[in-house]
Amino acid sequence: MLVSIGRIINGEGKMAKKTTTYQEDLIEALKDPKEAAAYLSAAMEENDRSVFLLALRNVAEAHGGLASVAEKARLNRENLYRMLSEKGNPEIKSVLSLLRSMGLKLTVETKSKGIKSSRIKKAA
């Protein structure tokens, strides 16, 4: 059986199934804003900056690549690559700008339902 440019040559002319890698499937899934938001939220739960930065890099890749996202976020491309590297330490304004450029935003929630909110007493 010969394989030639995606076709199996065995007399039947059937198309070979294209296989995708985990990374390709992930990038495709992250094009959906809800998937991207859930993915980034899960990464934040890990309490590991490098995990979150990798997740942010993957979401940026899904939204057209780092160069495209840098332009939309009005960030320097080289700085964005550095910012999202394993040892990156981005400023919050850069992260917020990057998220906004991809149609996402950062939100804060309470740690658990059992935490009571503190009440501020009004001055009389």
Sequence and secondary structure as in RCSB ss.txt:
>XXXX:A:sequence
MLVSIGRIINGEGKMAKKTTTYQEDLIEALKDPKEAAAYLSAAMEENDRSVFLLALRNVAEAHGGLASVAEKARL
NRENLYRMLSEKGNPEIKSVLSLLRSMGLKLTVETKSKGIKSSRIKKAA
>XXXX:A:secstr
 EEETTEEESSS  B      HHHHHHHHTTSHHHHHHHHHHHHHTT HHHHHHHHHHHHHHTT HHHHHHHHT 
 HHHHHHHTSTT    HHHHHHHHHHTT       S TT          
